[in-house]
């Protein structure tokens, strides 16, 4: 099983600290408030069950946290599931590049320098999607009856490029399928990430609200020590969020493994 992400681990620590503080001081807060407002009760009024309220807040925090952990696990699993289709995409892109080069060499043998008009230079800087488009456009140009091929550079050499065209066509179909499969896998990962992020926002809001409420109630019964203690997880969580914002970097989509500065991108793991 994959380890939880650091942002979830940090929230887990803060949330459990608050839940523990609630559980440990339930009677203290209930008794303090009951004593404080005892003289304010009129006639048949009864003091509310503050111990139950604190128990319910503790349960809610733990349930929200459990949901976040489950969503985090699903997000990590989906991200891991992207590896096989990403590798398949890179292998397919490598094959298309190889067959584009072979077709270009065959075209150059037939048409000389005019082959550049049919098949531009293939470069490793192309992303898999751009590589697919280049192969697709090349195939359209070579098989379009409205655009006849140029005359051969060598007299008497046949101009049948069909074997190389067929090889490129089959490789490019495979690349398109690999690209679509990876796109579907990434969509599932994105959906899981969005669900996790939305739950983190809800958890953060509820933790912040409960901490502020507890802090005020503890100060009301003159337990400044508990008020200061309940602020610690909130301060730690605020530092966590600030660090997450500072560390957020948009990943660069490049050929092979989605890693920048890759010299042989197609074949990268």
Buried (B, 14 or more C-beta within 10 A) or exposed (E): EEEBBEBBBBBBEBBBBBBEBBEEBBEEBBEBBBEEEEEEEEEEEEEEEBBEBBBEBBEEBEEBBEBBBEBBBBBBBBBEBBEEBBBBBBBBBBBBBBBBBBBBEBBBBBBBEBBEEBBEEBEBEBBBBEBBEBBBEBBEEBEEEEEEBBEBBEEEEEEEBEEBBEBBBEBBBBBBBBBEBBEEBBEBBEEBBEBBEEBBEEBBEBBEEBBEEBBEBBEBBEBEEBBEBBBBBBEBBEEBBEEEEEEEEEEEEBBBBBEEEBEEBBBBE
